[in-house]
Amino acid sequence: IGKNIIDTLAEYAPNIWNAIEHMVVLGPPDIEEAIGITGGNIFHGEITPDQMFAFRPVPGWSGYESPVERLYLCGSGAWPGGAVFGAPGRNAALAALADLEGKYAS
């Protein structure tokens, strides 16, 4: 499958094969075995309607704050998930800053 993908890319970037020194194709079982991510899912759970917006990671925890004071959810399990790299971390940082502003606003 890796070769097929690169061959398709080569239609638009003809020299792409010259830039590739090594290629590894991993599926979910390989990822789970190699680094221990349950189900090999890099998004910490499927991106399905029941795992989007206010439901991610679970209802009531979508604002990046956890039930533990000053512990914020910033990984792929937080909205918008792992497909938007860095976005959960940014959003958690903004939530933490908003909490700090509220505590030190006076």
Residue pairs with C-beta under 8 A, 6 or more apart in sequence:
1 25
2 23
2 24
2 25
6 16
6 17
6 20
6 23
9 16
10 16
10 17
26 34
26 40
27 40
28 39
28 40
28 41
29 40
30 40
31 37
31 40
31 42
32 38
32 39
32 40
37 44
42 76
42 82
43 76
43 77
43 81
43 82
43 83
44 57
44 75
44 76
44 77
44 81
44 82
45 51
45 56
45 57
45 77
47 81
47 83
49 55
51 57
51 81
52 79
53 62
53 79
54 62
55 62
56 62
56 77
56 78
56 79
56 80
56 81
57 73
57 77
57 78
61 67
61 73
62 79
63 95
64 72
64 73
64 74
64 78
64 88
64 91
64 92
64 94
64 95
64 96
65 71
65 72
65 73
65 95
65 99
66 72
66 73
70 96
70 99
72 92
72 93
72 95
72 96
73 88
73 92
74 88
74 89
74 91
74 92
74 93
75 82
75 88
75 89
76 82
76 88
77 88
78 88
78 91
78 92
79 88
79 91
80 87
80 88
81 88
